[in-house]
Amino acid sequence: MTKTEREALKLARDLIVNKRERFVCLALKEISATHPELDSACTGMKRYVNRLLMPYDNLQDWQRANGFDGVQSRDADQRQADRVAWIDWILGQ
C-alpha cells in the first residue's frame, strides 16, 4: 500500500467513524471527490477492497459466507464497527 493509498483509506475510515458514509468504497469515492489529489489512490484502494471481498459485493456478504455467526442480526452500529475494524486490519498489513 502506498503512502497516498494509506492516507485515502484513513480519510475514508474517518467518514465511516463519523457516520458520514456507511460503505468503504463509497467513502473512498467521497474522498476522491473532495481530495482530487487522492483520486488515483482511492481508485487503487477500491480495487484492493474489491479483490479482498471477491466474489462478494460487500463485507456483510463476505462475513456471512465465511462463518461469522449472527451477521444478519447485527445492528447498524455493529456493522459500522465491523467496517472500521476491517479498515484497521487493512491498514495493519
N, CA, C and O atoms as a MOPAC input file, in Angstrom:
PM7 MOZYME 1SCF
protein

 N      0.85300 1    -1.16900 1     0.00000 1
 C      0.00000 1     0.00000 1     0.00000 1
 C      0.90400 1     1.23900 1     0.00000 1
 O      1.84800 1     1.34400 1     0.78300 1
 N      0.58600 1     2.16500 1    -0.89700 1
 C      1.38700 1     3.38300 1    -0.97600 1
 C      0.99400 1     4.35300 1     0.14500 1
 O     -0.02400 1     4.18200 1     0.81700 1
 N      1.82500 1     5.36000 1     0.31900 1
 C      1.54500 1     6.38500 1     1.32400 1
 C      0.22400 1     7.09500 1     1.02600 1
 O     -0.55300 1     7.36500 1     1.94200 1
 N     -0.03300 1     7.39500 1    -0.23700 1
 C     -1.28000 1     8.10100 1    -0.57900 1
 C     -2.49500 1     7.18100 1    -0.46000 1
 O     -3.57700 1     7.64000 1    -0.09700 1
 N     -2.33500 1     5.89600 1    -0.76000 1
 C     -3.44500 1     4.95400 1    -0.55700 1
 C     -3.78500 1     4.84400 1     0.93000 1
 O     -4.95600 1     4.81200 1     1.30800 1
 N     -2.76300 1     4.78900 1     1.75200 1
 C     -2.96700 1     4.74300 1     3.21200 1
 C     -3.70100 1     6.00000 1     3.67900 1
 O     -4.63100 1     5.92100 1     4.48200 1
 N     -3.27900 1     7.15100 1     3.17500 1
 C     -3.93600 1     8.41200 1     3.53900 1
 C     -5.41000 1     8.40400 1     3.11900 1
 O     -6.28300 1     8.80600 1     3.88800 1
 N     -5.67400 1     7.94800 1     1.90300 1
 C     -7.05700 1     7.88900 1     1.40700 1
 C     -7.90300 1     6.96700 1     2.27700 1
 O     -9.03800 1     7.30000 1     2.61600 1
 N     -7.35300 1     5.80600 1     2.63900 1
 C     -8.10900 1     4.85800 1     3.45900 1
 C     -8.35900 1     5.40500 1     4.86000 1
 O     -9.42900 1     5.18900 1     5.43000 1
 N     -7.39400 1     6.10300 1     5.41000 1
 C     -7.59600 1     6.71600 1     6.73100 1
 C     -8.69200 1     7.77400 1     6.67900 1
 O     -9.51000 1     7.86800 1     7.59500 1
 N     -8.71300 1     8.56500 1     5.61700 1
 C     -9.77700 1     9.56600 1     5.47200 1
 C    -11.13600 1     8.89700 1     5.29400 1
 O    -12.13600 1     9.36100 1     5.84200 1
 N    -11.17300 1     7.81000 1     4.53100 1
 C    -12.41700 1     7.06100 1     4.35900 1
 C    -12.87100 1     6.48500 1     5.70000 1
 O    -14.06000 1     6.49700 1     6.01700 1
 N    -11.93300 1     5.99100 1     6.47000 1
 C    -12.24100 1     5.45700 1     7.80400 1
 C    -12.90300 1     6.53600 1     8.66300 1
 O    -13.88200 1     6.27000 1     9.35900 1
 N    -12.36100 1     7.75100 1     8.60700 1
 C    -12.93500 1     8.85500 1     9.38700 1
 C    -14.38700 1     9.12200 1     8.98700 1
 O    -15.22900 1     9.39500 1     9.84200 1
 N    -14.67600 1     9.04200 1     7.68700 1
 C    -16.06300 1     9.24400 1     7.23500 1
 C    -16.99200 1     8.18200 1     7.83000 1
 O    -18.12200 1     8.48100 1     8.21600 1
 N    -16.51200 1     6.96400 1     7.89700 1
 C    -17.32900 1     5.87600 1     8.45300 1
 C    -17.48200 1     6.04500 1     9.95700 1
 O    -18.58600 1     5.90600 1    10.48400 1
 N    -16.40400 1     6.34000 1    10.64500 1
 C    -16.45700 1     6.54800 1    12.10000 1
 C    -17.45000 1     7.66300 1    12.44500 1
 O    -18.20500 1     7.55800 1    13.41100 1
 N    -17.43800 1     8.72300 1    11.64500 1
 C    -18.31400 1     9.87300 1    11.90000 1
 C    -19.69900 1     9.73800 1    11.26600 1
 O    -20.48500 1    10.68600 1    11.23900 1
 N    -19.97500 1     8.53800 1    10.75800 1
 C    -21.28300 1     8.19500 1    10.18700 1
 C    -21.68800 1     9.10200 1     9.02600 1
 O    -22.86900 1     9.37800 1     8.81400 1
 N    -20.68600 1     9.55500 1     8.28400 1
 C    -20.97900 1    10.33900 1     7.08600 1
 C    -21.04900 1     9.44200 1     5.86200 1
 O    -21.56400 1     9.84400 1     4.81800 1
 N    -20.53400 1     8.23200 1     5.98900 1
 C    -20.64000 1     7.19100 1     4.96500 1
 C    -20.77800 1     5.86000 1     5.66900 1
 O    -20.35400 1     5.69900 1     6.81400 1
 N    -21.38800 1     4.89300 1     4.96200 1
 C    -21.55700 1     3.56400 1     5.55000 1
 C    -20.59500 1     2.54700 1     4.97200 1
 O    -20.11800 1     1.66500 1     5.68600 1
 N    -20.30500 1     2.66300 1     3.68800 1
 C    -19.53800 1     1.63300 1     2.99600 1
 C    -18.14900 1     2.14500 1     2.63100 1
 O    -17.96800 1     3.32700 1     2.33900 1
 N    -17.17900 1     1.24900 1     2.65200 1
 C    -15.78400 1     1.61800 1     2.42000 1
 C    -15.59800 1     2.21600 1     1.02900 1
 O    -14.99000 1     3.27700 1     0.89100 1
 N    -16.11000 1     1.55400 1     0.00500 1
 C    -15.89600 1     2.05600 1    -1.35500 1
 C    -16.61100 1     3.38500 1    -1.58900 1
 O    -16.10000 1     4.24100 1    -2.31000 1
 N    -17.77100 1     3.56200 1    -0.99600 1
 C    -18.45300 1     4.85500 1    -1.13600 1
 C    -17.70500 1     5.94700 1    -0.38300 1
 O    -17.67400 1     7.09600 1    -0.82500 1
 N    -17.11100 1     5.60200 1     0.73500 1
 C    -16.29300 1     6.57300 1     1.46400 1
 C    -15.06800 1     6.95100 1     0.63100 1
 O    -14.69000 1     8.12200 1     0.58400 1
 N    -14.45200 1     5.98000 1    -0.02000 1
 C    -13.31700 1     6.27500 1    -0.89200 1
 C    -13.73700 1     7.14000 1    -2.07400 1
 O    -12.98400 1     8.01200 1    -2.50800 1
 N    -14.93600 1     6.90100 1    -2.59500 1
 C    -15.45800 1     7.73600 1    -3.68600 1
 C    -15.62200 1     9.18000 1    -3.22000 1
 O    -15.29900 1    10.11400 1    -3.95500 1
 N    -16.11700 1     9.35900 1    -2.01500 1
 C    -16.27000 1    10.70000 1    -1.44400 1
 C    -14.90400 1    11.37200 1    -1.25900 1
 O    -14.75100 1    12.55900 1    -1.54800 1
 N    -13.93000 1    10.62400 1    -0.78700 1
 C    -12.58100 1    11.17400 1    -0.61700 1
 C    -12.01200 1    11.58800 1    -1.97000 1
 O    -11.37200 1    12.63300 1    -2.08800 1
 N    -12.24500 1    10.78100 1    -2.97000 1
 C    -11.78000 1    11.10600 1    -4.31500 1
 C    -12.37800 1    12.42300 1    -4.80500 1
 O    -11.69700 1    13.21200 1    -5.45900 1
 N    -13.65100 1    12.65900 1    -4.48900 1
 C    -14.33200 1    13.87900 1    -4.92000 1
 C    -13.85300 1    15.10400 1    -4.14500 1
 O    -13.73400 1    16.19100 1    -4.70900 1
 N    -13.58100 1    14.92700 1    -2.86400 1
 C    -13.19900 1    16.07900 1    -2.03200 1
 C    -11.69400 1    16.31100 1    -1.98600 1
 O    -11.23500 1    17.38700 1    -1.60300 1
 N    -10.93400 1    15.30100 1    -2.37800 1
 C     -9.46600 1    15.39800 1    -2.40100 1
 C     -8.97900 1    14.87500 1    -3.76200 1
 O     -8.46700 1    13.75900 1    -3.84500 1
 N     -9.13500 1    15.66800 1    -4.81500 1
 C     -8.78200 1    15.19200 1    -6.15600 1
 C     -7.34500 1    14.67900 1    -6.27800 1
 O     -7.05100 1    13.83500 1    -7.12500 1
 N     -6.47100 1    15.18300 1    -5.44200 1
 C     -5.07900 1    14.72200 1    -5.47400 1
 C     -4.95000 1    13.26000 1    -5.02400 1
 O     -3.91500 1    12.63100 1    -5.24400 1
 N     -6.00500 1    12.72400 1    -4.39300 1
 C     -6.00100 1    11.32600 1    -3.93200 1
 C     -6.83400 1    10.41200 1    -4.83300 1
 O     -7.05800 1     9.25000 1    -4.49500 1
 N     -7.28900 1    10.92500 1    -5.96800 1
 C     -8.16200 1    10.14600 1    -6.85400 1
 C     -7.52800 1     8.81400 1    -7.25400 1
 O     -8.17700 1     7.77200 1    -7.16700 1
 N     -6.29800 1     8.83800 1    -7.68100 1
 C     -5.62200 1     7.61400 1    -8.10000 1
 C     -5.47000 1     6.63900 1    -6.92500 1
 O     -5.64600 1     5.43100 1    -7.08400 1
 N     -5.14300 1     7.17200 1    -5.76000 1
 C     -5.01000 1     6.33100 1    -4.56400 1
 C     -6.35100 1     5.71000 1    -4.18900 1
 O     -6.40800 1     4.54100 1    -3.80600 1
 N     -7.41600 1     6.47700 1    -4.29500 1
 C     -8.75600 1     5.95400 1    -3.98800 1
 C     -9.13900 1     4.84200 1    -4.96000 1
 O     -9.70000 1     3.82300 1    -4.55800 1
 N     -8.83400 1     5.04400 1    -6.23000 1
 C     -9.11800 1     4.01200 1    -7.23300 1
 C     -8.35400 1     2.73500 1    -6.90000 1
 O     -8.91000 1     1.63900 1    -6.96500 1
 N     -7.09000 1     2.87600 1    -6.54500 1
 C     -6.29300 1     1.71000 1    -6.16700 1
 C     -6.83900 1     0.99700 1    -4.94400 1
 O     -6.86500 1    -0.23300 1    -4.90400 1
 N     -7.27500 1     1.75400 1    -3.94800 1
 C     -7.82100 1     1.14600 1    -2.73700 1
 C     -9.16000 1     0.47200 1    -3.00600 1
 O     -9.43800 1    -0.58500 1    -2.44000 1
 N     -9.99300 1     1.06100 1    -3.85600 1
 C    -11.27500 1     0.40900 1    -4.19600 1
 C    -11.01300 1    -0.92800 1    -4.88300 1
 O    -11.69800 1    -1.91400 1    -4.61100 1
 N    -10.03200 1    -0.96000 1    -5.76600 1
 C     -9.68100 1    -2.22700 1    -6.42800 1
 C     -9.19200 1    -3.24900 1    -5.40500 1
 O     -9.56300 1    -4.42200 1    -5.46300 1
 N     -8.36500 1    -2.80200 1    -4.47600 1
 C     -7.84300 1    -3.69600 1    -3.45200 1
 C     -8.97800 1    -4.25200 1    -2.58100 1
 O     -9.03300 1    -5.45300 1    -2.31600 1
 N     -9.87500 1    -3.37300 1    -2.14200 1
 C    -11.01700 1    -3.78900 1    -1.32000 1
 C    -11.86400 1    -4.80000 1    -2.08500 1
 O    -12.28000 1    -5.81300 1    -1.52300 1
 N    -12.12000 1    -4.53400 1    -3.35000 1
 C    -12.92900 1    -5.46100 1    -4.15200 1
 C    -12.24300 1    -6.81400 1    -4.29700 1
 O    -12.90900 1    -7.84900 1    -4.27500 1
 N    -10.91600 1    -6.81800 1    -4.44400 1
 C    -10.18300 1    -8.09100 1    -4.51700 1
 C    -10.30500 1    -8.87000 1    -3.21300 1
 O    -10.46400 1   -10.09100 1    -3.23000 1
 N    -10.22900 1    -8.16600 1    -2.07800 1
 C    -10.35800 1    -8.84400 1    -0.78200 1
 C    -11.73600 1    -9.47400 1    -0.61100 1
 O    -11.86400 1   -10.54200 1    -0.01300 1
 N    -12.75500 1    -8.81800 1    -1.13300 1
 C    -14.12100 1    -9.28900 1    -0.94400 1
 C    -14.57000 1   -10.33900 1    -1.96600 1
 O    -15.54900 1   -11.04800 1    -1.73400 1
 N    -13.86900 1   -10.43900 1    -3.07900 1
 C    -14.30500 1   -11.33800 1    -4.15000 1
 C    -14.58900 1   -12.72500 1    -3.63000 1
 O    -13.81300 1   -13.25000 1    -2.83300 1
 N    -15.65600 1   -13.32100 1    -4.04700 1
 C    -16.60400 1   -12.92400 1    -5.08200 1
 C    -17.81800 1   -12.15100 1    -4.54300 1
 O    -18.84300 1   -12.06400 1    -5.22000 1
 N    -17.70900 1   -11.60800 1    -3.36400 1
 C    -18.85100 1   -10.93900 1    -2.72200 1
 C    -18.82600 1    -9.43600 1    -2.99800 1
 O    -17.78400 1    -8.86900 1    -3.32600 1
 N    -19.98400 1    -8.80700 1    -2.86000 1
 C    -20.11300 1    -7.38500 1    -3.16300 1
 C    -19.89100 1    -6.48300 1    -1.96100 1
 O    -19.64300 1    -5.28800 1    -2.11600 1
 N    -19.97800 1    -7.04800 1    -0.76400 1
 C    -19.84600 1    -6.20700 1     0.42900 1
 C    -19.33300 1    -7.04000 1     1.60100 1
 O    -19.33100 1    -8.27100 1     1.55600 1
 N    -18.90600 1    -6.35400 1     2.63400 1
 C    -18.32000 1    -7.02500 1     3.79400 1
 C    -19.31600 1    -7.94400 1     4.49100 1
 O    -18.94800 1    -9.03100 1     4.93400 1
 N    -20.56100 1    -7.52100 1     4.59100 1
 C    -21.56400 1    -8.34300 1     5.26700 1
 C    -21.75300 1    -9.68200 1     4.55100 1
 O    -21.84600 1   -10.71700 1     5.21100 1
 N    -21.81200 1    -9.68600 1     3.22100 1
 C    -21.93600 1   -10.94700 1     2.48200 1
 C    -20.68600 1   -11.80900 1     2.66000 1
 O    -20.78600 1   -13.02800 1     2.79600 1
 N    -19.51000 1   -11.17700 1     2.65900 1
 C    -18.26600 1   -11.91100 1     2.87600 1
 C    -18.27200 1   -12.55100 1     4.26400 1
 O    -17.90000 1   -13.71400 1     4.42000 1
 N    -18.70100 1   -11.77700 1     5.27600 1
 C    -18.74800 1   -12.30500 1     6.63900 1
 C    -19.68100 1   -13.51300 1     6.71800 1
 O    -19.32900 1   -14.53900 1     7.29900 1
 N    -20.85500 1   -13.38600 1     6.13800 1
 C    -21.83100 1   -14.47200 1     6.17100 1
 C    -21.24400 1   -15.73200 1     5.53400 1
 O    -21.38600 1   -16.82700 1     6.07700 1
 N    -20.59200 1   -15.57900 1     4.39300 1
 C    -20.03100 1   -16.72100 1     3.67600 1
 C    -18.83800 1   -17.33700 1     4.39600 1
 O    -18.50100 1   -18.49700 1     4.16100 1
 N    -18.20300 1   -16.57000 1     5.26500 1
 C    -17.01200 1   -17.05300 1     5.95000 1
 C    -17.25000 1   -17.39400 1     7.41500 1
 O    -16.32100 1   -17.40800 1     8.22300 1
 N    -18.50000 1   -17.66600 1     7.74200 1
 C    -18.81500 1   -18.23100 1     9.03500 1
 C    -18.97200 1   -17.27600 1    10.19700 1
 O    -18.92200 1   -17.70000 1    11.35100 1
 N    -19.16000 1   -16.00000 1     9.92300 1
 C    -19.40600 1   -15.06000 1    11.01300 1
 C    -20.86000 1   -15.21300 1    11.45000 1
 O    -21.77700 1   -14.79600 1    10.74300 1
 N    -21.05700 1   -15.80200 1    12.60100 1
 C    -22.40800 1   -16.04200 1    13.09700 1
 C    -23.10300 1   -14.73400 1    13.45100 1
 O    -22.47800 1   -13.80100 1    13.95500 1
 N    -24.38600 1   -14.67900 1    13.18300 1
 C    -25.19300 1   -13.54800 1    13.60200 1
 C    -25.02400 1   -12.28900 1    12.77300 1
 O    -25.43700 1   -11.21400 1    13.20700 1
 N    -24.42700 1   -12.39300 1    11.58600 1
 C    -24.21100 1   -11.20800 1    10.75900 1
 C    -25.53400 1   -10.51000 1    10.46600 1
 O    -25.61400 1    -9.28200 1    10.50200 1
 N    -26.56000 1   -11.28600 1    10.17800 1
 C    -27.85500 1   -10.69400 1     9.83300 1
 C    -28.46700 1    -9.92700 1    10.99800 1
 O    -29.20900 1    -8.96800 1    10.78600 1
 N    -28.16600 1   -10.33600 1    12.21300 1
 C    -28.78700 1    -9.69600 1    13.36800 1
 C    -27.98700 1    -8.49800 1    13.88900 1
 O    -28.40000 1    -7.85600 1    14.85500 1
 N    -26.85400 1    -8.19300 1    13.26200 1
 C    -26.04700 1    -7.05300 1    13.71300 1
 C    -26.78600 1    -5.75300 1    13.40800 1
 O    -27.36900 1    -5.59800 1    12.33600 1
 N    -26.75600 1    -4.83100 1    14.35200 1
 C    -27.38400 1    -3.53200 1    14.11200 1
 C    -26.40800 1    -2.62200 1    13.36700 1
 O    -25.25800 1    -2.99100 1    13.12800 1
 N    -26.87700 1    -1.44300 1    13.00800 1
 C    -26.07200 1    -0.51200 1    12.20600 1
 C    -24.76400 1    -0.13900 1    12.90600 1
 O    -23.72400 1    -0.02700 1    12.25600 1
 N    -24.80800 1     0.05100 1    14.21000 1
 C    -23.58900 1     0.41000 1    14.94000 1
 C    -22.55900 1    -0.71600 1    14.89700 1
 O    -21.36200 1    -0.45800 1    14.76500 1
 N    -23.01600 1    -1.96100 1    15.00600 1
 C    -22.08800 1    -3.09000 1    14.95100 1
 C    -21.51700 1    -3.25600 1    13.54900 1
 O    -20.33200 1    -3.55400 1    13.39700 1
 N    -22.35000 1    -3.06500 1    12.51400 1
 C    -21.84000 1    -3.14800 1    11.14100 1
 C    -20.80300 1    -2.05400 1    10.89000 1
 O    -19.80900 1    -2.28300 1    10.20100 1
 N    -21.03600 1    -0.86800 1    11.45100 1
 C    -20.06800 1     0.22200 1    11.33500 1
 C    -18.76300 1    -0.18500 1    12.03200 1
 O    -17.67800 1     0.00300 1    11.48100 1
 N    -18.87200 1    -0.73000 1    13.21800 1
 C    -17.68800 1    -1.17400 1    13.96200 1
 C    -16.94000 1    -2.26200 1    13.19300 1
 O    -15.71000 1    -2.28700 1    13.19100 1
 N    -17.67900 1    -3.16100 1    12.54100 1
 C    -17.04700 1    -4.20400 1    11.71900 1
 C    -16.23500 1    -3.57900 1    10.58400 1
 O    -15.10600 1    -3.99100 1    10.31600 1
 N    -16.82000 1    -2.58800 1     9.92600 1
 C    -16.11400 1    -1.93800 1     8.81000 1
 C    -14.85600 1    -1.20900 1     9.30200 1
 O    -13.80600 1    -1.27800 1     8.66400 1
 N    -14.96900 1    -0.52400 1    10.41900 1
 C    -13.81400 1     0.19000 1    10.96900 1
 C    -12.72100 1    -0.80900 1    11.35600 1
 O    -11.54300 1    -0.57800 1    11.08600 1
 N    -13.11100 1    -1.90700 1    11.98100 1
 C    -12.12700 1    -2.93600 1    12.36000 1
 C    -11.46700 1    -3.53400 1    11.11800 1
 O    -10.26900 1    -3.81900 1    11.12800 1
 N    -12.23000 1    -3.72000 1    10.06500 1
 C    -11.68500 1    -4.26700 1     8.82400 1
 C    -10.68700 1    -3.28300 1     8.20500 1
 O     -9.61800 1    -3.68600 1     7.74700 1
 N    -11.03500 1    -2.00600 1     8.19300 1
 C    -10.10200 1    -0.99000 1     7.69900 1
 C     -8.83100 1    -0.99500 1     8.53600 1
 O     -7.73000 1    -0.92000 1     7.99000 1
 N     -8.97000 1    -1.08200 1     9.85100 1
 C     -7.79700 1    -1.12500 1    10.72600 1
 C     -6.92300 1    -2.32900 1    10.39400 1
 O     -5.69500 1    -2.24100 1    10.41700 1
 N     -7.56700 1    -3.45900 1    10.08500 1
 C     -6.82800 1    -4.65600 1     9.69500 1
 C     -6.06600 1    -4.39600 1     8.38800 1
 O     -4.89100 1    -4.74700 1     8.27500 1
 N     -6.72400 1    -3.78800 1     7.41200 1
 C     -6.06800 1    -3.47800 1     6.13600 1
 C     -4.88400 1    -2.53600 1     6.37500 1
 O     -3.80100 1    -2.74900 1     5.83000 1
 N     -5.08700 1    -1.50700 1     7.18100 1
 C     -4.00400 1    -0.56400 1     7.45500 1
 C     -2.82900 1    -1.22000 1     8.16500 1
 O     -1.69400 1    -0.76000 1     8.04300 1
 N     -3.09100 1    -2.28600 1     8.90300 1
 C     -2.03600 1    -3.00900 1     9.60600 1
 C     -1.24100 1    -3.95600 1     8.73400 1
 O     -0.23100 1    -4.50700 1     9.17300 1
 N     -1.68000 1    -4.15100 1     7.51300 1
 C     -0.99200 1    -5.06600 1     6.58800 1
 C      0.36300 1    -4.53600 1     6.17300 1
 O      1.06900 1    -5.18300 1     5.40000 1

